[in-house]
Amino acid sequence: MCGEFCIPVYNMASHTVAVFTATSNTGGAALHYLTTEFAGQVNVRAVVRNDQSAEAVKEFAGSCSIIKGDVLQPLMLGPVLKGCKAAYFAVPCLPNRAELARRFVDICIERGVEYGVLTSIVGADLAETEYQRQFKEIEEYALSKMGANIKVDVGDKGKLTFKPVILRCGLFYQNFYGSYVGMKSGTLYYPLGNGNEKGRLAHVDFHDVGRAIAHVLVSPERHAGKIYNLIGEYQAGNQIAGAVTMKAGVGVKYYDVDDATAVAAFEALGLAPWIAAGNVEMLRWFREGRGQDIASDYTAITGSPPTKFGEFVKNHLKPLLTSD
């Protein structure tokens, strides 16, 4: 049995890749591109944790094999990763995410996965915020395993080694879904200071992150051991409000708010306190002029420019802002 639940799909693709988990934002986006832009070029295993998730994934997973697996249950991952050349792990928003990412790396080595792809956050090398410290721990562990012999099968001579690929992401455009009620009334409250150029936010569409992941999984050799930054655009608070006004046709004015108010607002949206505080700490990091000169590697990976925030507004926020 394939991890208790499996819908097999067979083709003549060059190699097999796995996406943990298929229901994550970036994992789902990666599956979209693997099954459209790269349809037929790789065998894709969409990994889910339970049957309910498997049913949900069937609606958008295309030509994937849907298979149940969990890094917390390594014994069930034999059939999940058997024959996989590369695997992606969407590092979750959980307090123990560093531990989960370490488990993923160890499982890749134990189960013969040559390339392990993980998300991180911009500035992780600096470790100046809690999120950055968490992801620096993940990055350091993954990179410490670079060159470790992987166990392909019985009798393997140890010629293949583990190679991590790290994708440091800006904050997601999609975070502004949480502000759409205020923007619908003409206001954007966000803790980015006076809205000038100093405190620009580096953010990115998570669909672009998914596309970059797909490119790496399809041609992992050229990305082995590399660390990339994925940024769609740098914008100050006034520029964000201006993009919404222009692309959605709804007049929006930016107003700065203090950190405590921002944390409380994020918690009111349902975010766990540690996530709300972590989000605001990252926004403060940008507001104070940090991370303003990080070059994006998105085009180098995909050959295309990243999605601009205005495009995201037009295609995704505008329907919400203009609905009755």
N, C-alpha and C positions, 0 to 999 in steps of 0.2 A: 504494500500500500504506500502511496505517496503522502506521508505525513497525515494519514487518515482521510485526506480529501484531495483529490487531484482530477483535473480535467486535462488530459494530455492533448497536445497539438504537435504534429510532426511536419517538418519541412526540410529543405536541403540547405539550411543556413550553415555559416562557417563555424560558429561556436555557440556555446550556451551561456546565458547570463541570468542572474537572479536579482530581483528587486525586493528589498526589505524596507518597509512593508508597502504593499500595493495601495493601501488606503491612506497613506501619508500624503501631504500636499505635494512634496517634491517627487515622491515615489509614483504617485498617480500621474503626474506630469511627465515623468520619464517614460512610463508605460505608453502614454499617448504617442510620443515621438518614436519610440521603439517599434510601435505597431503601425505607424503611418509613414513618417519620413524614412525609416529604416526597415520597413516591412519586408520580411523574408531574409534579411541579412544576418540575423542571429535568432537562435531559439531563446525565447523569453519565458522565465518562470516568475510569475507574480506571486509573491509570498504573502500570505495572510495569517493571522493568529487564530481565527476561529471560522466556523461555518457561516456565521452571519456576515462576516466581512467578505467571505468568498462569494456569497450571493450578490453583495453590493458590487464587487469588482467585475463580475460577469457582464455588467451593464456597459462597462467602458474599456475592458481589458483587451478587446480585439482578439488577435490570434495568439494570445498568451496561454501557457499552461498555468492554471491556478492551483497553488499547492500550499498546504498548511505547514507553518514552521514558526519557531520562536527561539530567539537566542538564549532564553532562560531554560529551554529544554533541548540541550545540544544533542541528546541521543536520537531525537526525531529528525535531525537535520541531515542524516546520511543520504536519503533519497532526494532531499531538497537540493543539495549541493553536488550530488554525484555528477561528474563530468562538467561542472561549471568552470569556466575560465575566469570570469569576473563577476563580482557581486557588489551591489550598492546597498548601503545602510543609511536610512534616513534617521539621523540621530534625534531621538525624541525629546520633547519638552518635559522631561521628568527629572527630579532631583538626582537620581542615580544614573544619569545618562552617560557619565564617564565610564562607569562600570559596565553598562550595556555595550558601549562601543568597544571596550577592551574584550568583552566576550565575543563580539563579532569578529574582531581581528584574530583571536585565538582559534575560533571555529574555522575561519578561512584557511589557516595554516593546517589545522587538523584534518580538514575535509578536502584539501587539495585545490583551493581556489587561489589562483595566481595573482589576481588583481583585486584589491579591496578598496572601494570608493566610499568616502565618507564626507558628509557636509561638516563645515565649521563656520566660524564667524569672522568677519573682517577685524583685523587687529589682534587676533588670537595670540600672535607671537609676543605682543606687548603685555598681555595679562594684566590690564589696568582696570577691568570690570569683572564682575562675577562671571558673566557669560564667557568672557575671554579667558578667564582662568580655567573654567571647566573645559573649554575646547582646546586650550593649550595642552592640558593633561591628555586629552584624547589624541591630539596630533603627535605629541612626544611618544606616546605608547606605540601608535601605529608606525611611526618612523623608526622606532627602536627595533621593530621586527622586520625592517627592510632587509632582504637577503636571507631571511630564515628559510630553511628547506621546508617545502610543503609535502604533505603525504598524499600522493595521488592514488595509489592502490598498493596492494600487497606486492612486494618485490620491487617497488620503485627505488631507483638508485639515488634519489635526492637531487636530481639535476635541475628541477624547477624550484624557483624561490618566490617568496611573497613580495609583492610590490604595492604599497599603498598609493592612493591618489586623493589629495585633499582639496575640497572646494570650499573656500572661504566666501561666505555670502554676506551681502549687505542685508539690512532689514527688508522685509517684504513689502511691496506696494499694497498687498492685500490687507496689511494691518489697518489701512484707512477705511476698510469696511466698518470698523468700529466707530468711526466718526461721521458716518453718513447721515445720521439723524440730525446732528448739529449743522452739517453742511447743507442739508435740505432746508434749514431755516436761515442759511446765509452766514454761518459762522464756523470757523475751524479753530478749536482750542487745542493747542499742542505745545509741549515744553521745549521749543526750539529758540528761545530768546527773542530778540527784537525782530527776527525774520530777515536779517541781512546776510551777506555772503559768508561771514565768519563761521556761522554755525550750521553749515549745510549738512543735510542728512544724506548718507549714501544708502540708496535702496535699490531694489531689483524686483522684477516680476518672478514669482516662483515658477511660472511656466518656462521662463528662460533658464532657470536653474535646472529644471527637468530636461530641457533640450541639451544643455551642456552635459548632464549626466549620461544621456543617451549616446552622445558623441563619444564620450570616454569609454562606455561599455562596449560600443561597436568596434572601436580601434584602441584597445587599452595599451598596446605596446608603446605608442608614441607619447603616452602620458605617465608612464611608470615613474613613481617616486616624486612626482611634481606636486607643487602647491599652487593653486590658482585663486585669484580673486574675481568674484562675480558681482559687478555693480552695473545697474542699469543707468542711473543718473544721480548726480549730486544736486540737491535742491534745498534752498532756504524755505522757511515757513511761508513767506509771501509768494514765493515761486510756486509752491505746492497749491496754495489757494488760487493763484492766478491760473494754473493749469486746469483746475476744476471749473473755474468760471468760464474759461475759453472753450474747453472741450465738452463740458456738460451743459453749457448754456444756463447755468445757475450761478448767480452772483454770490461769491463766497469771500469773506474777509478773514484774514488770519489774526488770532489773538494769542499772545503768550500766556501760559499758566505756570504756576510754581510746581515743583516736583511732587509735593504731597498731594496736591489736587489731582495731578495726572495719575498718580498711583491709585488714588481712590476711584477715579473714573475707570481705569482699567479693571479694577476689582469689581466695580459695578457691572461691567460687561461680562463678568463670570470668570475672569482670569484668576488663577491661584495667586495668593499674595506674593510668593517668591518670583513668579513670572512677571507680575505687574511691576514689582520693584526692579527686576532685571531689565525689563524693557525701558523703563524710565532712566535707569543708570546708563544704558547704551545711548539713549537720546541726549542725556547730559554730556556724555563723552563727545558726541558730535557737536553739541551746542558750544562746548568750550574750545572748539577749534581742533579737536583731535581727528585723525583719520581723514584729513581733507585732500591728501595727495596720493591716494591709493589708486593705481591704474587698474582698470578692469581687463581681464583676460578673456572675456566672453567671445569677442570676435576672433581671437586667435584660436579658440577651441572650435567654434561653430562655423566660422567664415561669414557670419552675418552680424550686423549691429544689434545691440540689445534693444528690447522694447522700451520706448520712452514712457514716462509716467502719464503724459497726456494721452497716449494711445490706450493705456490701461483704463484711464478715466472714461474715454469715449466708448470703449467696448464693454466695460464691466460696471463702473460706478454710475455712469449716466442713466442707465435704465432704473437704478434704484432712486436716484435723485430726482428724476422726472416723473416717477410713478405717482398716482394719486394716493 
